[in-house]
Amino acid sequence: MRSFDELVSEAEAADTSGWGFGWLDGRATEERPPWGYARLLAQRLAAARSALDIDTGGGEVLAEASVLPPSMHATESWPPNAARARRRLSKRGAEIVQTAPGDSLPFPDRSFDLVTARHPVRPDWPEIHRVLAGGGHYFAQHVGPGSAFALIEHFLGPLPEQRMRRDPAGEAAAAEAAGLTVVDLRTARCRMEFFDIGAVVWILRKCVWWVPDFSVDRYRDVLLDLDRGMRDGCPLVAYSTRHLIDAVP
């Protein structure tokens, strides 16, 4: 294995834009939920007339679908990701709308028969209900509670209150309070393994909300400690949590 400084320098220089994780190939692994969200999403998109994908990132998941609806829109708030999604999807007829965090969805009432999201930042249930047409579906995969906290807490210490957020039952209740009916809710806990310190640095640069004040200088001692363990043949193990939610107006 290369030196600590070489691995860290490479990870600090690597591109983290978009929602692709290919840079981690050979450096980290993560189990996938058993339901296969991208495959299920593609099936629903192929049958839809109009669809909206919320927090689309760089459009990576939408791009996997072989067929998009005649009217396809997506929102994204981070400008580099919005630009990436536009380059990737505009040629397929999708309209990418850059939004600001907390804004209402910039679409008329009952605009879409399918609203989707993969790992939305914070689902706005009243807005989702507002833009869904009668007979439509909100179909999404959300991040669940305590996701990756075995990694995060190496840097921030115990976070018992934060571990309770994103509870699937609580999100389902919030959806129903906004007027939706949840027709399917599934959960999964998936093993993550990080094999070198570069993978840790890169993922913390990409998922900036995990350790908001992260920098290599600030957390060098923690990183060195993790590096020693991985060099001894013990990958850093954490668990992601996910839930699949299907709701109708």
C-alpha positions in Angstrom: 0.0 0.0 0.0 1.2 3.5 -0.8 2.1 5.9 2.0 -0.5 7.8 4.0 0.5 11.1 2.4 0.4 9.7 -1.1 -3.1 8.3 -0.6 -4.4 11.5 1.0 -2.9 13.7 -1.6 -4.5 11.7 -4.4 -7.9 11.8 -2.7 -7.7 15.5 -2.1 -7.0 16.1 -5.8 -9.7 13.8 -7.1 -13.0 15.1 -8.6 -16.0 14.8 -6.3 -18.7 16.4 -8.4 -21.8 14.5 -9.5 -23.3 11.5 -7.8 -21.0 8.9 -9.2 -18.8 6.8 -6.9 -16.6 5.1 -9.4 -13.5 6.6 -7.9 -13.9 4.2 -4.9 -13.7 1.0 -7.1 -11.1 -1.2 -5.5 -10.9 1.1 -2.5 -14.3 0.6 -0.8 -17.4 -1.5 -1.2 -21.1 -1.0 -0.2 -23.8 -3.6 -0.3 -26.9 -2.5 -2.3 -30.5 -2.7 -1.0 -32.2 -5.9 -2.2 -35.0 -4.1 -4.2 -32.8 -2.7 -7.0 -33.9 0.9 -7.1 -32.4 1.9 -10.5 -34.1 -1.1 -12.1 -37.5 -0.3 -10.5 -37.1 3.4 -11.4 -36.4 2.6 -15.0 -39.6 0.5 -15.2 -41.7 3.3 -13.8 -40.1 6.0 -16.0 -40.8 3.9 -19.1 -44.6 3.8 -18.2 -44.9 7.5 -17.2 -46.1 10.4 -19.3 -44.6 13.1 -17.1 -42.0 12.8 -14.3 -39.9 14.8 -11.9 -36.7 13.7 -10.3 -35.9 15.7 -7.1 -32.2 16.3 -6.1 -31.0 14.5 -9.2 -27.3 15.1 -8.5 -25.5 14.8 -11.8 -28.4 12.9 -13.3 -26.5 9.6 -12.9 -29.5 7.5 -11.9 -31.9 8.9 -14.4 -29.3 8.3 -17.1 -29.4 4.6 -16.4 -33.0 4.4 -17.6 -33.3 3.4 -21.2 -36.6 5.2 -21.7 -37.6 8.6 -20.3 -41.2 10.0 -20.3 -42.2 12.5 -23.0 -42.1 15.2 -20.3 -39.0 14.7 -18.0 -37.9 17.3 -15.4 -35.3 17.2 -12.7 -34.2 19.6 -9.9 -30.8 20.1 -8.4 -29.5 22.8 -6.0 -25.7 22.4 -6.3 -24.6 24.3 -9.4 -21.8 21.9 -10.5 -24.2 19.0 -10.3 -27.0 20.9 -12.1 -24.6 21.6 -15.0 -23.4 18.0 -15.1 -27.0 16.8 -15.2 -27.8 19.2 -17.9 -24.9 18.0 -20.1 -25.9 14.4 -19.4 -29.7 14.5 -19.9 -30.6 17.5 -22.0 -29.9 15.6 -25.2 -32.5 13.1 -24.1 -35.1 15.8 -23.8 -35.0 16.2 -20.0 -35.2 19.7 -18.5 -32.9 20.4 -15.5 -34.0 23.2 -13.2 -31.5 24.6 -10.7 -33.2 25.3 -7.4 -32.2 26.8 -4.1 -32.4 24.7 -0.8 -35.8 25.2 0.8 -37.5 26.6 -2.3 -40.9 25.4 -3.4 -40.9 23.1 -6.4 -41.1 25.5 -9.5 -44.0 23.6 -11.2 -47.7 24.0 -11.3 -50.1 21.9 -9.2 -50.6 18.3 -10.4 -47.9 18.5 -13.0 -46.5 14.9 -12.8 -47.8 11.4 -12.7 -44.4 10.3 -11.3 -42.2 12.1 -8.8 -38.9 10.3 -7.8 -35.8 10.9 -5.7 -32.8 8.9 -4.9 -31.4 10.1 -1.5 -33.2 13.5 -1.4 -31.7 16.0 1.0 -35.0 16.7 2.8 -38.3 15.6 1.3 -40.8 18.4 1.2 -44.0 16.3 1.5 -46.6 19.1 1.0 -44.8 20.1 -2.2 -44.5 16.6 -3.4 -48.2 16.1 -2.8 -49.0 19.4 -4.6 -47.2 18.6 -7.9 -48.4 14.9 -8.1 -51.4 14.4 -10.4 -54.3 12.2 -9.3 -53.3 8.5 -9.7 -49.6 9.4 -9.6 -46.9 8.0 -7.4 -44.0 9.3 -5.3 -41.3 6.6 -5.7 -38.0 7.1 -4.0 -35.1 5.6 -2.1 -34.2 7.6 1.0 -31.2 7.5 3.3 -32.2 6.0 6.7 -31.3 6.7 10.3 -27.7 6.4 11.5 -26.3 5.8 8.0 -22.5 5.6 8.0 -22.3 6.8 11.6 -19.7 4.1 12.5 -17.4 6.2 10.2 -18.8 9.7 11.0 -18.5 9.2 14.8 -14.7 8.5 14.5 -14.5 12.2 13.7 -17.4 13.8 15.6 -17.8 11.5 18.6 -21.1 9.9 19.7 -24.2 11.5 18.0 -27.2 9.8 19.7 -29.7 12.5 18.7 -28.6 12.6 15.1 -28.8 8.8 14.9 -32.6 9.0 15.3 -33.2 11.3 12.3 -34.5 10.1 8.9 -36.6 7.4 10.6 -38.6 5.6 7.9 -41.8 5.4 10.1 -41.5 9.1 10.9 -41.1 10.0 7.2 -44.1 7.9 6.3 -46.1 9.6 9.0 -45.0 13.0 7.6 -46.0 12.0 4.1 -49.4 10.9 5.3 -49.9 14.2 7.3 -49.3 16.0 4.0 -52.1 14.1 2.3 -50.2 11.2 0.7 -50.9 7.5 1.4 -47.9 5.3 1.8 -48.5 2.0 -0.1 -45.1 0.5 0.3 -42.2 1.0 2.8 -39.2 -1.3 2.9 -35.9 -0.9 4.8 -32.4 -2.2 4.4 -29.1 -2.1 6.3 -26.0 -2.5 4.1 -22.4 -3.2 5.0 -19.8 -0.6 3.9 -16.0 -1.4 3.9 -13.2 1.1 3.3 -9.8 -0.4 2.5 -7.5 2.6 2.4 -7.4 6.1 3.9 -7.8 7.7 0.5 -11.3 6.3 0.3 -12.2 7.8 3.6 -10.8 11.2 2.7 -12.6 11.2 -0.7 -16.0 10.1 0.7 -15.8 12.9 3.4 -15.0 15.4 0.7 -18.0 14.2 -1.4 -20.6 13.8 1.4 -19.7 17.1 3.1 -22.7 16.9 5.5 -21.2 13.8 7.2 -18.4 15.7 8.9 -19.1 19.4 8.0 -15.8 20.8 9.3 -13.7 18.0 7.7 -10.2 18.8 6.5 -7.1 16.6 6.5 -5.2 19.0 8.7 -8.0 19.2 11.3 -8.5 15.5 11.6 -5.0 14.2 10.7 -4.6 12.3 14.0 -7.9 10.5 13.5 -7.0 9.7 9.8 -3.6 8.4 10.9 -5.2 6.1 13.4 -7.6 4.7 10.9 -4.8 4.3 8.4 -2.8 2.1 10.8 -5.8 -0.2 11.3 -6.4 -0.6 7.5 -2.7 -1.3 7.0 -3.0 -4.1 9.5 -5.6 -5.7 7.3 -8.7 -4.5 9.0 -11.0 -2.5 6.7 -13.1 0.3 8.3 -16.6 -1.1 8.5 -19.8 1.0 8.7 -23.4 0.4 7.7 -25.6 2.5 5.4 -29.4 2.4 5.9 -31.9 2.9 3.2 -35.7 2.8 2.8 -37.8 2.5 -0.3 -41.1 4.5 -0.2 -44.0 4.5 -2.6 -46.8 6.9 -1.9 -49.9 8.1 -3.7 -52.0 11.3 -3.4 
